[in-house]
């Protein structure tokens, strides 16, 4: 099996953090978002090659993947951001067998082993959501096969959201569909991979729809914080070895080498290696490496690496190498 991982996007909804860090490498519960997916692939086995479709900060993605994972890998730059079908089209010369396609701005709970036994032409994984108007939703027939995807519906034709995880056994028909899509006028300014799936269905393909147990968005600051909380609650928590008079409110994830003094940490706080927190209160907050937080009260905040925050209260978003000093707090 081959795997295609498109990750060329700039992550504009996560700025300023994605100015210097690729979106899939932002951390939740001490681990880059893309690492959760790659570790699932290690457990699955049977991966012959991963094709990464890169773009923004592509060198950092390649350096990280080569250093941390042993998969045979190919890196292809998507120079023109023309949509998901355009991204997957770039991997064509490397795909000669069934393919798993994973968009890595989410984390999912899914049993991927089903691909080893399916006789369907493909599988699309979905998650039922209440705010279905934000997503492409999947409609199925009575046998549980996809009939169509409707982008951002105004009526509840379906609440099963497309989460960006697909297995395509009939890879030749997939690329036939992509060729067709790329010859059509753009759909809302893009070439959508889901339009290629619709082509496959119209040609008689059976694409099975499977619900995932969990789906955790990491594409915006608020959802990244929610996903951090979910990962901590699901077993990724790590209490500090020493806390020097601090109160720890579980769950938290505290890396080695963190210094804590006279502070309240948690719940749902992640602290990167080398961070220092003194005389402060933190909850629902992600803090990067080597960052100092002094005499501050923070909630629902995302703080980068090598930041100094002193005397700050409230909800804060700060990129790497920033410095803010506010009113002194007691």
C-alpha positions in Angstrom: 0.0 0.0 0.0 1.1 3.6 -0.8 0.2 6.6 1.4 -0.3 10.1 0.2 -0.2 12.9 2.8 -1.0 16.4 1.4 0.4 19.1 3.7 1.2 22.1 1.5 -1.2 24.6 3.1 0.0 27.7 4.9 -2.2 27.2 8.0 -3.4 30.8 7.9 -6.0 30.2 10.6 -3.1 29.3 13.0 -1.0 32.4 12.5 1.3 33.7 13.9 2.4 30.2 14.9 2.5 28.9 11.3 4.7 31.7 10.0 7.7 29.6 11.1 6.2 26.2 12.0 4.4 24.0 9.5 0.8 23.4 10.6 1.1 19.6 11.0 4.1 20.1 13.3 2.3 22.2 15.9 2.2 20.1 19.1 -0.7 18.9 21.1 0.0 17.0 24.4 3.7 17.2 23.6 3.6 15.6 20.2 3.3 17.1 16.6 -0.1 16.6 15.1 1.3 14.6 12.2 3.1 12.3 14.5 -0.2 10.8 15.8 -1.0 9.8 12.2 2.4 8.5 11.3 2.5 6.4 14.5 -0.9 4.9 13.5 0.7 3.9 10.1 3.6 2.3 12.0 1.1 0.1 13.8 -0.8 -0.7 10.7 2.3 -1.9 8.8 2.2 -2.8 5.1 3.2 0.7 4.0 5.5 0.5 1.1 6.0 4.3 0.6 4.7 7.6 1.8 4.3 10.5 -0.7 4.3 13.8 1.1 2.9 16.7 -0.9 4.7 19.7 0.6 4.6 23.5 0.2 4.8 26.0 3.0 8.1 25.4 5.1 8.7 22.2 3.2 12.3 21.8 4.4 11.1 21.6 8.0 8.6 18.9 7.2 11.1 16.8 5.4 13.8 17.2 8.1 11.4 16.2 10.8 10.0 13.2 8.9 13.4 11.8 7.9 14.7 12.2 11.5 11.8 10.6 13.3 10.3 8.0 11.0 11.7 5.1 8.9 9.1 5.0 6.1 10.4 5.1 2.6 9.4 8.6 1.6 9.1 10.9 -1.4 8.6 14.7 -1.1 6.9 16.6 -3.9 6.3 20.3 -3.7 2.8 21.6 -4.7 3.9 24.9 -6.2 0.3 25.9 -7.2 -2.3 25.7 -4.5 -5.1 24.5 -6.7 -7.0 22.2 -4.4 -6.9 18.6 -3.0 -7.3 16.9 -6.4 -4.3 18.9 -7.7 -2.3 17.8 -4.7 -3.1 14.1 -5.0 -2.5 14.3 -8.8 1.2 15.2 -8.1 1.7 11.7 -6.6 0.5 9.9 -9.7 3.9 8.5 -10.9 4.4 6.9 -7.4 1.0 5.2 -7.1 0.9 1.7 -8.6 -1.3 0.0 -6.0 -4.1 0.8 -3.5 -3.5 4.1 -1.7 -4.4 5.6 1.7 -4.9 9.4 1.6 -4.6 11.3 4.8 -5.0 15.1 5.4 -3.1 15.8 8.6 -4.7 18.8 10.2 -6.8 16.4 12.3 -6.3 13.5 14.6 -8.7 10.6 14.4 -9.6 7.4 16.2 -10.1 4.8 13.4 -9.4 1.2 13.0 -7.3 1.3 9.8 -6.9 -2.5 9.7 -10.3 -2.8 7.9 -8.5 -1.9 4.7 -6.8 -5.3 4.7 -10.0 -7.1 4.2 -12.3 -4.8 2.3 -13.6 -5.7 -1.1 -14.9 -2.2 -1.8 -13.3 0.1 -4.3 -12.6 2.5 -1.5 -13.4 3.7 2.0 -14.2 7.2 3.3 -14.2 7.8 7.0 -16.7 10.2 8.5 -17.8 11.7 11.8 -21.3 12.8 12.7 -21.4 16.4 13.7 -24.0 18.9 14.7 -22.5 21.9 12.9 -22.8 20.1 9.5 -23.0 23.4 7.6 -19.2 23.9 8.1 -18.3 20.6 6.3 -18.6 18.5 3.3 -21.1 15.8 4.4 -21.5 12.3 3.0 -24.8 10.8 1.8 -25.1 7.0 1.7 -27.4 4.4 0.3 -29.0 1.6 2.3 -26.0 -0.6 2.0 -23.7 2.1 3.6 -22.0 3.1 0.4 -21.4 6.7 -0.5 -23.8 8.2 -3.1 -22.5 11.8 -2.9 -20.7 14.5 -0.9 -22.5 17.8 -0.4 -20.3 20.8 0.5 -21.6 22.9 3.4 -25.3 22.0 3.1 -27.9 24.4 4.2 -30.3 21.6 5.1 -29.5 18.5 7.2 -29.2 16.1 4.2 -26.5 14.4 6.3 -24.5 15.1 9.4 -21.7 12.7 8.6 -18.7 15.0 7.9 -15.9 14.1 5.6 -12.8 14.1 7.9 -10.0 13.8 5.2 -9.2 10.1 5.5 -9.6 7.8 2.5 -8.6 4.4 1.3 -8.8 3.8 -2.4 -8.4 0.2 -3.7 -9.3 1.1 -7.2 -6.5 3.6 -7.7 -6.6 3.5 -11.5 -10.3 4.7 -11.4 -9.3 7.4 -8.9 -6.7 8.9 -11.2 -9.1 8.7 -14.1 -11.5 10.7 -11.9 -8.8 13.2 -11.0 -7.9 13.7 -14.7 -11.6 14.4 -15.3 -11.8 16.9 -12.4 -8.7 18.8 -13.6 -10.3 19.3 -17.0 -13.5 20.9 -15.5 -14.0 24.5 -14.4 -12.8 24.9 -10.8 -15.4 24.2 -8.1 -15.4 27.4 -5.9 -11.9 28.2 -7.0 -10.4 24.7 -6.4 -10.1 21.2 -7.8 -11.7 19.0 -5.1 -10.6 15.4 -4.6 -14.2 14.6 -3.5 -15.3 15.4 -7.1 -13.0 12.6 -8.2 -14.8 10.3 -5.8 -18.1 11.3 -7.2 -16.8 10.4 -10.7 -15.8 7.0 -9.4 -19.3 6.5 -8.0 -20.9 7.6 -11.2 -18.8 5.0 -13.0 -20.2 2.3 -10.7 -17.6 2.2 -7.9 -18.5 1.2 -4.4 -17.0 3.5 -1.7 -17.9 2.3 1.8 -18.6 4.8 4.5 -17.2 4.2 8.0 -17.8 6.3 11.1 -14.7 7.1 13.3 -14.9 7.0 17.1 -13.2 10.3 17.5 -12.1 13.2 15.3 -10.1 16.1 16.7 -9.5 19.2 14.6 -6.2 21.0 14.8 -6.7 23.6 12.1 -7.6 26.6 14.3 -6.4 27.9 17.6 -9.6 27.1 19.6 -9.9 23.6 18.1 -6.1 23.0 18.7 -6.7 23.7 22.3 -9.7 21.4 22.4 -7.7 18.7 20.8 -4.9 19.1 23.4 -7.5 18.6 26.1 -8.9 15.5 24.3 -5.4 13.9 24.0 -4.6 14.6 27.6 -7.9 13.0 28.7 -7.2 10.0 26.4 -4.0 9.1 28.2 -1.3 11.5 27.0 -1.1 13.3 30.4 2.3 13.6 32.1 2.6 15.1 35.6 5.9 17.0 36.5 8.4 15.1 38.6 8.9 18.3 40.8 6.6 21.2 41.2 8.2 23.3 44.0 5.1 24.3 45.9 2.7 24.3 42.9 -0.8 23.0 42.5 -1.3 20.6 39.6 -4.9 20.3 38.3 -5.1 17.2 36.1 -4.8 16.5 33.3 -1.5 18.2 32.2 1.5 17.3 30.1 4.8 18.6 31.4 8.0 17.9 29.5 11.4 17.1 31.1 13.4 20.2 32.3 10.4 22.4 33.1 10.7 24.7 36.1 7.6 25.4 38.1 7.5 27.7 41.1 4.5 28.9 43.2 2.0 28.4 40.4 -1.2 26.6 39.6 -1.0 24.5 36.5 -4.0 22.9 34.8 -6.3 21.6 33.8 -5.5 21.0 30.1 -2.1 22.6 30.1 0.9 21.4 28.0 4.4 22.8 28.8 7.3 22.3 26.4 10.8 21.3 27.4 12.7 24.0 29.2 9.7 26.2 30.0 9.7 28.2 33.2 6.5 29.2 35.1 6.6 31.3 38.2 3.9 32.9 40.3 1.3 32.2 37.7 -2.0 30.4 36.9 -2.4 28.5 33.7 -5.4 26.6 32.4 -6.4 25.3 28.9 -3.1 26.5 27.5 -0.3 25.3 25.3 3.2 26.6 26.0 6.2 26.0 23.8 9.8 25.2 24.6 12.1 27.5 26.6 9.3 29.9 27.2 9.1 31.9 30.5 5.8 32.9 32.1 6.1 35.1 35.1 3.4 36.6 37.4 0.7 35.9 34.8 -2.8 34.4 34.7 -3.6 32.7 31.4 -6.4 30.7 29.9 -7.3 29.4 26.4 -3.9 30.5 25.2 -1.4 29.3 22.7 2.2 30.4 23.3 5.1 29.6 21.1 8.8 28.8 21.8 11.3 31.2 23.4 8.7 33.6 24.6 8.8 35.9 27.6 5.4 36.8 29.2 5.4 38.8 32.4 2.5 40.3 34.2 -0.1 39.3 31.6 -3.7 38.3 32.3 -6.3 36.8 29.9 -6.4 34.9 26.6 -3.1 35.2 24.7 -1.8 34.1 21.3 1.9 34.7 20.8 4.3 33.3 18.2 7.9 32.3 18.8 10.5 34.7 20.0 8.0 37.3 21.3 8.2 39.3 24.5 5.4 41.0 26.4 5.5 42.7 29.8 2.2 43.9 31.3 1.0 45.2 34.6 2.6 43.4 37.6 0.3 40.9 39.2 0.3 39.9 42.9 
